[in-house]
């Protein structure tokens, strides 16, 4: 990169090095600014990423519940194991995608809550399992906890630039 000044000697090398550092920092700053500024000033980038992360976590929980249902529902051993394997692999893929957008705590709790609720509802409708009032109380508190965690701000470390 030509910065317009050629200097010979140790002093010149230090000057050139400092100038190159300033140019690099400026380029990085401009790149980050262009990357994060949208029509709304970059405010919705985080919200869209987080919403997508929650969608992935919910999909992971639903796939985990489908794995459990398929293990009980199908008589054929080959089909049962095949579906459990398929739904578990899909669940892990969705969970990993949710971790890209959410904190590990938010992704795990959302995944668990979706799995718990959908497994309970599937058991009630498909297998006529009873759901006592304690189950509904627990489900209510789980939903409240997921809501609180999803709205919490995760502290980010300041940049060392």
Beta strands, then each sheet from edge to edge (+ up, - down):
end
